[in-house]
Amino acid sequence: MKVEVARALPSGATDDEREGVFYCAMEYLDGINLEDLVRTYGAQPAGRVLAILDQVCGALAEAHERGLVHRDIKPVNIILTERGGEPDVAKVVDFGPVKPIGPTIHG
């Protein structure tokens, strides 16, 4: 199973010294979030749901291994996209409110 978390691109801050705004750009994901999927198409087959949840759990486990807790996991923060013709590649997004859970193993 390939774990998918949306890639963060270089970040920075605006030039205003007093009120500079920090920003982080994420990769563009062409797909649908789980909230819109269910709202538009209704309940999904159990097998599909389990396959998606398996990917989401893998992504969250990877974050936890790095000492991070997502803190805002919800259907709108899970995007289904396609990769190489493979549908239902789940990507976890919006790590904005992430919280460290102790010393990280990668830095």
Secondary structure, DSSP 8 states (H G I E B T S, - for coil): ----B--EEEEEE-S-TTT--EEEEE----EEEHHHHHHHH-S--HHHHHHHHHHHHHHHHHHHHTTEE-S---GGGEEEEEETTEEEEEEE---TT-EE-SS-TT-
